Amino acid sequence: MFTKILIANRGEIACRVAATARRLGIRTVAVYSDADANAKHVAACDEAVHIGGNAPRDSYLRAERILEAARATGAQAVHPGYGFLSENEEFAQACADAGLVFIGPPPSAIKAMGLKAESKQLMEKAGVPLVPGYHGADQDPALLAREAGRIGYPVLIKASAGGGGKGMRIVAQPDEFDAALASCQREARASFGDDAVLIERYVTRPRHIEIQVFGDAHGHCVHLFERDCSVQRRHQKVLEEAPAPGLSEARRREMGAAAVAAAKAVGYVGAGTVEFIAEPTPGGDLRFFFMEMNTRLQVEHPVTEAITGLDLVEWQLRVAAGEPLPMKQEDLRIHGHAIEARICAENPDANFLPATGRLDVYRTPAGAAQFERSEVRVDAGVREGDAISPHYDSMIAKLIVWGADRAQALARLDAALARTHIVGLQTNVSFLRRAAASPSFAQADLDTALIERERARLFEQPPLALEIAAAGVVAHELARERAGEDADPWSRRDGWRLHGAAVRRFDIEAEGTRHVARLLRSHRGEMLLSIAERSWPFAASARCSTQHDVTLGERRWTLSVYADGERFAVFAPEAAATLHIVDPIAHAADAALEGGRLSAPMPGKLIALLARSGEAVKKGQPLAVMEAMKMEHTITAPRDGTVTELLYAVGDQVLEGEELLRLEAAA
């Protein structure tokens, strides 16, 4: 076994490999870019080497710098992770030429499976089922159009060197083919430097089912069962599970045998994934076709680990060190069901546009394991306070759950996602909860169009109810005020009055709409919370600085609330919401301007007028000063304009909503 390896990757997968290496007593070397100088994967390894600038082409794709780092640190082998150089045959060969073990398949296998067209020709010879199509080298557009007609529409045009959904187009009619082909070729040329394509029949309700395979240098090869990765957006996976729901044992054995045949056809060594497209048959089973082979460890490998009880990274290391496979096919068993959710920094409502920002709050389910088999597991390459930059993948973490059956795994997934709290940037956590709870996914009615088919449920769900979210904000503010109290009764901030009730107003903005919440506290201490002309008995107690037990009417919740200035992120068991508390004085200009008027947002005394009638003013220029709640508040111009009339004099008492002056906007 190796004593030291270099991990030629970053983020979650680098941390994952380091965790297994540490357990086996293997020292690790990290490599990092400028942007990753303080990254989690750097801290997770025993030593680290800087290899270049922020962009992958200046760092993680610089094979020569990675090899220099391996030689300088005395590493015996290189683990490529996934992405970057993991499926680069030239890098694998360069490692061998440098006397380093590449922890992956031989360069010849990477080359054989790297081009879709050539790999399908190999699979056809090996007897692996293929989707009817054209995989030839002749790329004449007229020939491609004729082949599409022979195959029958709809067809799928795919870049031969592609991946990740790039260079892929669905064509429904012959008159759409030429334009789709040209577009596909342009994208393929830009993304992969190769515009060759293949044409296949488009399977209308396809399931994406892949088989995990493992080979060793002694001629042995096994499969570790299947994963269903049908839930996708932009041809990229969102939810993955193992085993595949509804797959018969006979079909499982058949697909496994086909995957092993595919691996043996290229002399495969190490971890790989043979991906199939499957479609339902009239008999209720699945017909499957070879799609491609990924010659590396997959992002979703933890679900296979969960149902087999194995550590696939350990298998990689042992096989790369020359050991035979630890188990034979007949010794492998499926135990229970596992589901993985990819938590990403992205906005699902904007076509999953990637997001960037700082992880101001990053909390995962209490007791979740990291990088090892557990009922709830979180694999992440980030920590609270880290930033998601535009330079790399938007994935924040992978949440993996295991259950004795699929129903239990689904329940654990929803509970774990509910306890995943991320604040500071947009994420898909709420979307993942809705996707997992959708009728199609819950009932295992799976295909790659599930998200589009369930669009109404997935993209039009309301956030956490306003009254619950507002109650969380009020509870948090009350607890924060109580934290400043001491034994002196005069320091208490509970609003006690000798006679009558105290009323506290909260101006809250949610989803761009302003709301007013009022907390009424009686002489005896009972509280009533009113929002939008509805009222409920209210009670709150703090468990800690961020967690509160809140009772609203006859219902009780435990809410987590994270505050950052005026922004509040509220997490309840059923949903989450982000609210803002608006200072009615500080934001008076924006709130009170209506028809050219500025009004007093609350009762107070006008103590200064800083502009004269007829005076031209600029946006942000102070116009008046009010005194309210023993504090002075300056009201500024919301835009450029001219003061046309002063309606009050200095020293006047002004009621809430009264006009102070009128401002005519600049032309």
C-alpha positions in Angstrom: 0.0 0.0 0.0 1.1 3.6 -0.6 2.5 5.7 2.2 1.8 9.1 0.5 -0.5 10.2 -2.3 -1.3 13.5 -3.9 -4.9 14.5 -4.5 -5.1 16.4 -7.8 -8.4 18.0 -7.1 -10.3 20.3 -4.7 -13.4 20.7 -2.7 -15.6 17.8 -1.5 -13.9 15.0 -3.4 -10.4 16.0 -2.2 -11.7 15.9 1.4 -13.4 12.6 0.7 -10.2 10.9 -0.6 -8.2 12.4 2.3 -10.6 11.0 4.9 -10.2 7.4 3.6 -6.4 7.8 3.2 -6.2 9.0 6.8 -8.1 6.0 8.0 -5.7 3.7 6.2 -2.6 5.6 7.5 -1.7 7.1 4.2 -0.3 10.7 4.2 -1.9 13.1 1.7 -0.8 16.1 -0.3 -3.3 18.8 -1.4 -2.8 21.1 -4.3 -4.5 24.5 -4.3 -5.1 27.7 -6.4 -5.0 31.3 -5.2 -8.7 31.2 -4.5 -8.3 28.0 -2.4 -5.4 29.0 -0.2 -7.6 28.6 2.9 -10.0 26.0 1.6 -11.2 23.0 3.6 -9.4 20.4 1.4 -6.1 22.1 2.1 -6.6 21.8 5.8 -7.8 18.2 5.4 -4.5 17.0 4.0 -1.1 16.6 5.7 0.6 19.1 3.4 -0.3 21.3 0.5 1.3 22.8 -2.6 0.3 26.0 -4.4 -0.1 25.4 -8.1 -1.4 28.6 -9.7 -4.2 31.1 -10.2 -7.9 31.0 -9.6 -9.0 29.7 -13.0 -8.8 25.9 -13.5 -6.6 26.4 -16.6 -4.1 28.2 -14.4 -4.1 25.6 -11.6 -6.1 22.3 -11.4 -5.7 21.7 -15.2 -1.9 22.3 -15.2 -0.7 18.8 -15.3 3.0 19.8 -15.2 2.5 21.7 -11.9 0.7 18.8 -10.3 3.4 16.4 -11.3 6.1 18.8 -10.0 4.2 18.9 -6.7 4.0 15.1 -6.5 7.8 14.8 -7.1 8.7 17.5 -4.7 6.6 16.0 -1.8 7.6 12.4 -2.4 4.1 11.2 -3.3 3.9 7.7 -4.8 0.5 8.1 -6.5 -2.0 10.6 -7.8 -5.7 10.4 -7.1 -7.5 12.6 -9.7 -10.9 12.8 -8.0 -13.6 13.6 -10.6 -13.7 16.5 -13.1 -10.5 18.4 -14.1 -7.9 15.8 -15.2 -9.7 12.7 -14.0 -10.5 11.4 -17.5 -7.5 12.8 -19.3 -5.6 10.0 -20.9 -2.5 12.3 -21.4 -2.4 13.1 -17.7 -2.7 9.4 -16.8 0.2 8.6 -19.1 2.3 11.5 -17.8 1.9 10.1 -14.3 3.1 6.8 -15.4 6.0 8.4 -17.3 7.0 10.3 -14.1 7.0 7.0 -12.1 3.8 7.8 -10.3 0.7 5.5 -10.0 -2.4 7.0 -11.5 -5.3 6.0 -9.2 -7.6 5.3 -12.0 -7.9 3.2 -15.2 -5.0 2.8 -17.7 -4.7 5.5 -20.4 -5.9 3.1 -23.1 -9.2 2.6 -21.3 -9.7 6.3 -20.8 -9.1 6.8 -24.5 -11.4 4.0 -25.6 -14.3 5.3 -23.6 -13.5 9.0 -24.0 -15.2 9.5 -27.3 -18.9 8.5 -27.5 -18.9 7.3 -31.1 -15.8 5.1 -30.7 -16.9 3.7 -27.4 -20.3 2.7 -28.8 -18.6 0.9 -31.6 -16.6 -1.1 -29.0 -19.8 -1.8 -27.1 -21.5 -3.1 -30.2 -18.7 -5.6 -30.7 -18.9 -6.6 -27.0 -22.6 -7.3 -27.3 -23.8 -4.4 -25.1 -27.2 -3.1 -26.2 -27.1 0.2 -28.0 -29.8 2.8 -28.8 -30.4 2.7 -32.6 -28.2 5.4 -34.1 -25.3 6.5 -36.2 -21.8 6.5 -34.6 -19.7 6.8 -37.7 -16.7 9.0 -38.5 -18.2 10.6 -41.7 -19.6 13.9 -40.5 -21.0 15.2 -43.7 -24.2 17.2 -42.7 -26.2 15.6 -45.6 -25.2 12.1 -44.4 -26.1 13.0 -40.8 -29.5 14.2 -41.9 -30.2 11.0 -43.9 -29.1 8.9 -40.9 -31.5 10.8 -38.7 -34.3 10.0 -41.1 -33.4 6.4 -41.1 -33.3 6.2 -37.3 -36.7 8.0 -37.1 -37.7 11.2 -35.3 -37.3 12.4 -32.6 -33.6 12.0 -32.6 -30.8 13.2 -30.2 -27.7 14.9 -31.5 -24.8 14.4 -29.1 -21.2 15.7 -29.2 -19.0 12.7 -29.5 -16.4 14.2 -27.0 -19.1 15.7 -24.9 -20.4 15.5 -21.3 -22.4 17.5 -18.8 -25.2 18.1 -21.3 -23.1 20.3 -23.6 -23.3 19.8 -27.3 -26.6 18.0 -27.0 -29.9 18.8 -28.9 -33.3 17.0 -29.2 -34.7 17.3 -32.7 -38.4 16.6 -33.2 -38.9 17.2 -36.9 -36.7 16.9 -40.1 -37.0 20.6 -40.9 -35.3 21.4 -37.5 -32.3 19.2 -38.0 -29.9 21.5 -39.9 -30.1 24.3 -37.4 -29.9 22.0 -34.4 -26.8 20.3 -35.9 -25.0 23.6 -36.5 -25.8 24.8 -33.0 -24.7 21.5 -31.5 -21.4 21.5 -33.4 -20.6 25.1 -32.4 -21.1 24.3 -28.7 -19.1 21.1 -29.0 -16.3 22.9 -30.8 -16.2 25.6 -28.1 -16.4 23.2 -25.2 -14.3 20.3 -26.3 -12.4 21.4 -29.3 -14.1 18.7 -31.4 -17.3 19.1 -33.3 -17.9 15.5 -34.2 -21.4 14.3 -33.3 -23.4 11.1 -33.2 -27.1 10.6 -33.9 -29.4 8.4 -31.8 -33.1 7.7 -31.4 -34.5 9.9 -28.7 -36.1 7.8 -26.0 -39.2 9.8 -25.0 -39.4 8.7 -21.3 -35.9 7.8 -20.5 -34.6 6.7 -17.1 -30.9 7.2 -16.4 -29.6 4.1 -14.7 -25.9 3.5 -14.2 -23.9 0.5 -13.0 -20.8 0.9 -10.7 -18.1 -1.4 -11.9 -14.6 -2.2 -10.5 -11.7 -4.0 -12.1 -8.3 -5.0 -10.9 -5.0 -5.7 -12.6 -5.4 -9.4 -12.2 -8.3 -9.7 -14.7 -11.2 -9.6 -12.2 -14.2 -7.4 -12.7 -17.4 -7.0 -10.7 -20.4 -4.7 -10.6 -21.7 -3.1 -7.4 -25.2 -2.8 -8.6 -27.0 0.2 -10.0 -27.9 3.8 -9.3 -30.9 5.7 -10.7 -29.9 9.2 -11.6 -33.0 10.2 -13.6 -33.9 13.5 -11.8 -31.9 16.0 -13.7 -31.8 19.7 -14.6 -29.9 20.9 -17.7 -28.8 17.2 -18.2 -27.1 17.3 -14.8 -28.1 15.1 -11.9 -30.0 16.4 -8.9 -31.2 13.4 -7.0 -29.6 9.9 -7.2 -30.6 6.7 -5.5 -29.6 3.1 -5.1 -31.0 0.6 -5.9 -33.1 1.7 -8.9 -36.8 1.5 -8.0 -38.9 -1.0 -9.9 -35.9 -2.8 -11.4 -36.5 -6.6 -11.4 -33.7 -8.9 -10.1 -33.4 -10.5 -13.6 -32.9 -7.1 -15.3 -30.5 -6.1 -12.6 -28.3 -9.1 -13.3 -28.6 -8.5 -17.0 -27.5 -4.9 -16.7 -24.7 -5.8 -14.4 -23.4 -8.4 -16.8 -23.5 -5.9 -19.6 -21.6 -3.3 -17.6 -18.9 -5.9 -16.7 -18.7 -6.9 -20.4 -18.2 -3.2 -21.3 -15.4 -2.8 -18.7 -13.6 -6.0 -19.8 -13.8 -4.9 -23.4 -11.3 -2.1 -22.6 -9.2 -3.9 -20.0 -10.6 -1.7 -17.3 -8.9 -1.3 -13.9 -10.3 0.7 -11.0 -13.6 2.4 -10.4 -15.9 3.2 -13.3 -19.5 3.7 -14.2 -21.3 2.3 -17.2 -24.3 4.5 -17.9 -27.5 3.3 -19.6 -30.7 4.8 -20.9 -33.7 2.7 -20.0 -37.3 2.8 -21.1 -40.4 0.9 -19.9 -41.6 -2.1 -21.8 -45.2 -3.2 -22.2 -44.5 -6.0 -19.7 -43.6 -3.4 -17.0 -39.8 -4.0 -16.9 -37.1 -1.9 -18.5 -35.3 -2.1 -21.8 -31.8 -0.6 -21.5 -29.2 0.8 -23.9 -25.6 1.7 -23.4 -25.0 5.5 -23.2 -21.4 6.0 -22.1 -18.8 5.1 -19.6 -17.3 7.4 -17.0 -13.8 6.3 -16.3 -13.6 7.7 -12.8 -15.3 7.8 -9.4 -18.7 9.4 -9.7 -20.2 12.2 -7.6 -23.0 9.9 -6.5 -20.8 7.0 -5.3 -21.9 7.4 -1.7 -25.3 5.8 -2.4 -23.5 2.7 -3.6 -21.3 2.8 -0.4 -24.5 3.1 1.7 -26.2 0.0 0.3 -23.1 -2.2 0.1 -21.3 -1.1 3.3 -18.1 -0.6 1.3 -15.6 2.2 0.9 -15.0 2.7 -2.8 -12.1 5.0 -2.3 -10.4 2.3 -0.3 -11.1 -0.1 -3.1 -9.5 2.4 -5.6 -6.4 2.7 -3.4 -6.0 -1.1 -3.0 -6.5 -1.9 -6.7 -4.1 0.9 -7.7 -1.5 -0.6 -5.3 -1.7 -3.9 -7.2 -4.0 -5.8 -4.8 -6.9 -8.0 -6.1 -10.5 -6.9 -5.7 -11.5 -7.4 -2.0 -14.7 -9.3 -2.9 -16.1 -11.5 -5.6 -19.5 -10.9 -7.3 -21.3 -13.6 -5.4 -20.3 -12.0 -2.1 -21.8 -8.6 -2.9 -25.3 -7.8 -1.5 -27.7 -4.9 -1.4 -28.8 -3.7 2.0 -31.6 -1.1 2.2 -32.0 2.0 0.1 -30.0 5.2 -0.2 -30.7 8.7 -1.7 -28.3 11.5 -2.4 -29.3 15.2 -2.9 -26.8 17.6 -4.4 -26.9 20.9 -2.5 -25.8 23.6 -4.9 -25.5 27.4 -4.9 -28.0 28.2 -7.5 -31.4 29.8 -8.1 -33.9 27.1 -9.3 -36.4 29.9 -10.2 -33.9 31.4 -12.7 -33.3 28.1 -14.6 -30.9 27.0 -11.9 -28.5 29.9 -12.5 -25.4 29.3 -10.4 -25.0 31.7 -7.4 -21.9 33.0 -5.6 -21.5 34.4 -2.2 -20.4 33.7 1.4 -21.7 30.9 3.6 -22.7 33.2 6.5 -24.5 30.2 8.0 -23.8 26.6 7.1 -25.5 24.1 9.4 -26.1 20.5 8.7 -28.1 17.9 10.6 -26.8 17.2 14.1 -25.1 13.9 14.3 -24.6 13.5 10.5 -21.4 11.6 9.6 -18.9 13.0 7.2 -17.3 10.8 4.4 -18.4 7.5 6.0 -21.5 5.3 5.9 -24.3 6.4 8.1 -28.1 6.8 8.2 -27.4 10.5 7.5 -24.1 11.6 5.8 -22.9 14.9 4.6 -19.9 15.2 2.2 -18.7 18.8 1.8 -15.6 20.7 0.9 -16.7 23.9 2.6 -17.1 25.3 6.1 -19.2 28.1 7.5 -17.6 31.4 6.4 -16.2 30.0 3.2 -17.2 31.6 -0.1 -18.6 29.9 -3.2 -16.6 31.5 -6.0 -17.4 31.8 -9.7 -14.3 29.8 -10.6 -15.5 26.3 -9.8 -18.5 24.1 -9.5 -21.5 25.4 -7.6 -22.0 22.3 -5.5 -21.9 23.1 -1.8 -22.4 19.6 -0.3 -23.9 16.2 -0.9 -26.5 15.0 1.6 -26.9 11.2 1.7 -29.4 9.2 3.6 -30.0 5.5 4.1 -33.1 3.6 5.1 -34.2 0.0 5.5 -36.5 0.7 2.5 -37.2 3.6 0.1 -40.0 5.0 2.2 -37.7 5.3 5.2 -35.0 6.8 3.1 -37.4 9.4 1.7 -38.6 10.4 5.2 -35.0 10.7 6.4 -34.1 12.8 3.3 -36.9 15.3 4.0 -36.0 15.6 7.7 -32.3 16.1 6.9 -33.0 18.7 4.3 -35.2 20.5 6.8 -32.3 20.6 9.2 -29.9 21.9 6.5 -29.6 25.7 7.1 -27.6 27.8 4.6 -27.7 31.6 4.7 -25.7 34.1 2.6 -26.5 32.9 -0.9 -29.2 31.2 -2.9 -29.4 27.5 -2.7 -31.6 24.7 -4.0 -32.4 23.1 -0.6 -36.0 24.1 -0.6 -36.3 22.9 -4.2 -34.8 19.6 -3.3 -37.4 19.1 -0.6 -40.2 19.8 -3.0 -38.6 17.5 -5.7 -38.3 14.6 -3.2 -41.8 15.1 -2.0 -43.4 15.4 -5.5 -45.8 12.7 -6.5 -43.6 11.5 -9.3 -40.5 11.0 -7.2 -42.4 9.7 -4.1 -44.1 7.1 -6.3 -40.9 6.3 -8.2 -42.5 7.4 -11.5 -39.0 8.4 -12.8 -37.6 9.8 -16.0 -35.3 12.6 -17.0 -38.2 14.9 -17.6 -39.5 14.7 -14.0 -38.6 18.2 -13.1 -40.4 19.7 -16.1 -43.4 17.4 -15.6 -43.7 18.5 -12.0 -43.0 22.2 -12.7 -46.2 23.5 -11.2 -45.4 21.8 -7.9 -41.7 22.5 -7.9 -41.6 26.2 -8.9 -44.8 27.6 -7.6 -44.7 26.6 -4.0 -45.1 29.4 -1.5 -42.4 29.9 1.1 -42.9 29.6 4.8 -46.2 31.2 5.8 -45.8 34.9 6.6 -47.3 34.7 10.1 -44.9 31.8 11.1 -41.9 33.6 9.6 -42.8 36.9 11.2 -43.4 35.1 14.6 -39.8 33.8 14.3 -38.4 37.2 13.7 -40.4 38.7 16.6 -39.2 35.8 18.9 -35.6 36.4 17.9 -35.8 40.1 18.5 -37.4 39.6 21.9 -34.7 37.1 22.9 -32.0 39.4 21.7 -33.4 42.2 23.9 -33.7 39.9 26.9 -30.1 38.9 26.6 -29.1 42.5 27.4 -31.1 42.5 30.7 -29.7 42.1 34.1 -31.1 41.6 37.6 -32.0 45.3 37.9 -35.8 45.4 37.2 -35.3 48.9 35.5 -33.2 47.2 32.8 -36.0 44.9 31.7 -37.3 45.5 28.1 -40.5 43.5 28.3 -42.7 46.5 27.7 -44.4 46.3 31.1 -46.8 49.1 31.8 -48.5 50.0 35.1 -51.8 50.4 33.3 -53.0 49.2 29.9 -51.1 47.4 27.2 -47.8 48.0 25.4 -47.8 47.8 21.6 -44.6 47.1 19.6 -44.6 47.6 15.8 -42.4 45.6 13.4 -42.3 46.7 9.7 -41.4 43.5 7.8 -40.7 43.0 4.1 -41.2 39.6 2.6 -41.0 38.7 -1.1 -40.8 42.4 -1.9 -44.0 43.3 0.0 -44.2 45.4 3.1 -46.2 44.2 6.1 -46.9 45.6 9.6 -46.8 43.2 12.5 -47.9 44.4 16.0 -47.1 42.7 19.2 -49.5 43.7 22.0 -48.5 42.8 25.6 -51.1 43.1 28.3 -50.5 44.3 31.8 -50.5 40.6 33.0 -47.9 39.6 30.4 -50.0 37.9 27.8 -49.0 38.7 24.2 -51.0 39.0 21.0 -49.4 39.1 17.6 -51.3 40.7 14.7 -50.4 40.6 11.0 -52.5 41.6 8.0 -55.6 42.2 10.1 -55.4 38.8 11.8 -54.4 38.2 15.4 -53.2 35.2 17.4 -52.1 34.6 21.0 -48.3 34.5 21.0 -45.6 33.1 23.2 -41.9 32.5 22.6 -38.9 31.1 24.5 -35.3 30.8 23.4 -33.5 27.5 23.4 -30.3 29.2 22.3 -29.4 32.4 20.4 -30.7 31.0 17.1 -33.4 28.5 18.1 -36.8 29.5 19.5 -40.0 27.7 20.6 -42.9 29.7 19.2 -46.6 29.3 19.9 -49.0 31.1 17.6 -52.6 30.4 18.4 -53.0 26.7 19.1 -49.9 25.7 17.1 -46.3 25.4 18.2 -43.1 25.3 16.2 -39.4 25.2 16.9 -37.9 27.8 14.6 -34.3 28.5 13.7 -33.6 32.2 13.1 -30.4 33.7 11.8 -30.0 37.5 11.8 -27.6 39.6 9.7 -28.4 43.3 10.3 -32.0 43.8 9.0 -32.1 40.4 7.2 -33.6 37.4 9.0 -33.5 33.8 7.6 -36.3 31.7 9.3 -36.3 27.9 9.1 -39.3 25.8 10.1 -39.8 22.1 9.7 -42.1 22.6 6.7 -40.3 25.5 4.9 -38.0 28.5 5.1 -38.2 32.2 4.4 -36.1 35.3 4.3 -37.5 38.5 5.8 -36.2 42.0 6.4 -37.1 44.3 9.2 -37.5 47.8 7.9 -36.7 50.8 10.1 -39.7 53.1 9.5 -37.7 56.2 10.1 -34.5 55.2 8.4 -36.4 54.1 5.3 -39.0 56.8 5.4 -38.0 58.3 2.1 -38.7 55.1 0.2 -41.8 54.1 2.2 -43.5 57.4 2.4 -43.0 58.9 -1.1 -46.3 58.6 -2.9 -47.4 61.1 -5.6 -44.4 63.3 -4.8 -45.1 63.4 -1.0 -42.9 62.7 2.0 -44.9 61.7 5.1 -44.0 61.0 8.8 -43.7 57.2 9.2 -44.5 57.4 12.9 -45.5 60.1 15.5 -42.7 62.5 16.5 -41.5 66.1 16.8 -40.1 68.0 13.8 -36.9 69.5 15.1 -35.2 70.7 11.9 -36.1 71.6 8.3 -33.0 71.4 6.1 -34.5 72.6 2.8 -36.5 75.6 1.8 -39.6 75.7 -0.5 -38.4 76.0 -4.1 -35.0 74.6 -3.4 -33.6 71.9 -5.8 -32.3 68.9 -3.9 -30.3 65.8 -4.8 -31.1 62.1 -4.0 -29.9 61.3 -0.5 -29.8 65.0 0.6 -31.2 65.5 4.2 -34.5 67.3 4.2 -35.8 67.1 7.7 -35.0 65.8 11.2 -37.6 64.2 13.4 -37.3 63.2 17.1 -39.1 60.0 18.0 -38.4 57.4 20.7 -35.8 59.7 22.2 -33.7 59.5 19.0 -33.2 61.8 16.1 -33.9 60.5 12.6 -33.0 62.2 9.4 -35.3 62.0 6.4 -33.5 62.2 3.1 -34.7 62.9 -0.5 -35.4 59.6 -2.3 -34.6 61.1 -5.7 -33.5 64.4 -7.4 -36.2 67.0 -7.3 -37.5 70.4 -6.1 -39.2 71.1 -2.7 -42.6 72.6 -3.6 -44.1 73.1 -0.2 -43.3 72.8 3.5 -46.3 71.7 5.5 -45.0 71.8 9.1 -42.8 74.1 11.1 -39.9 73.3 13.4 -41.2 72.3 16.8 -44.5 70.9 15.6 -45.8 67.5 16.7 -46.6 65.3 13.7 -48.8 62.3 13.6 -47.9 59.1 11.7 -48.7 59.4 8.0 -48.9 63.2 8.0 -47.3 65.0 5.1 -44.1 66.9 6.0 -43.3 68.4 2.6 -43.9 67.9 -1.0 -41.2 67.0 -3.5 -41.5 67.4 -7.3 -39.3 64.9 -9.1 -36.7 66.3 -11.5 -37.7 66.2 -15.1 
